[in-house]
Amino acid sequence: MKLALVGERQTIIGLNEEALTEWIEYRKEKKKPLSPRALGMCERFLLKYPEAHQWYLVEQAIMNDWQGLHHKDMPKASTSTKSTTLAEDLNDRSWA
């Protein structure tokens, strides 16, 4: 049974269509296509997150060879206020 779900879907505001299409294609490659019910659940799951996070969740699922999408926090951007580099710290002799 082959499902042509991508062509039948409507655009949903707030959903990263590119990420979802990537997920659908990945599942097809694994010979585990999404049923209409599973697709709807994936859409609702992804809509809980901002579009950039949706892409991250799909990437993580594909890289880890998962069959489903799972919550995973995005890595936090570095918020360091440090003004010196590690090399400068290692070569610092001001304390001597």
N, C-alpha and C positions, 0 to 999 in steps of 0.2 A: 504494500500500500504506500503510495507516494503522496505526500502532501505539498501543495503549492501554496504555502501560507504567506510568503512574502508579498506576492502580488495582491492578495485579498485584504491585507491589513490596511487600516486607516491610520493616518498620522495622529499621534497623541502628543499634546503639548507637554513639554517637560521630559519626554522620553528621548534618549539618545538613540535615534534610529540606526545610525551607523554601528554602534556597539551591539544593538540587538540583532541586526542583520549578520554581523560577524559571529555572534553566538549561534544563530540558526544555521549558518553555513558550517560551523565547527561541528555541530551536532549531526548534520547530514553526512559530513566526512567520516564521523565515527559510526555511521549507520545506526544512529539513534535519533531519528527526527522527532521534533516536538509535536505533540498532539495539540489541537486547538485549545484544549483546557490547560495544558502545560504552558503553552505560549502566553495565554492570558495571565497565568500565575507569574511567569517571568516578567511580564510587563508591569504588573502591580508591584512586584518586588523591587524592580529597578526604579520605579517612580518614587520610592521612598528616599532616594538619594539625588544629589545634584548631578547634572549630566556628565561632568568630568569624573565624578566618583563612579558613575555607571560604567564608563569605559574602563576604569581601573578594575572593577569587579569582574567584568568579562575577561579582561586580559589575565587576571590572576586565575580564573577558572580554567582558561585554555592552557596557560603555562603549566598548571598543576594537573592537567588531564582530568579535571572533575567532570562529572556528568550533570551537575547542577550548579546554580549560582549560590554563593554563600556570602554572608556579611564578612567584610574584612576592612579594617580601618586603613585609610590611606596614610602613607608615611608623612610625617609632619615636616614642613620646610624648616630648615635650620634658622633658628632665631638667635644665634650667638651674637653677642655684642662685643666680642673679643676683638681687640685691635691688632694683635700680634699673631704671627703664624706659628705653627708647631716648630718649624726649623729655628725661628727666632727665639722661641722659648727654650729649646734645647741648647742653644749656643749662648744663652744669657749668662753673663758672668758678673752682673751688677751686685749680686749677693755676696761675692767673694771679697 
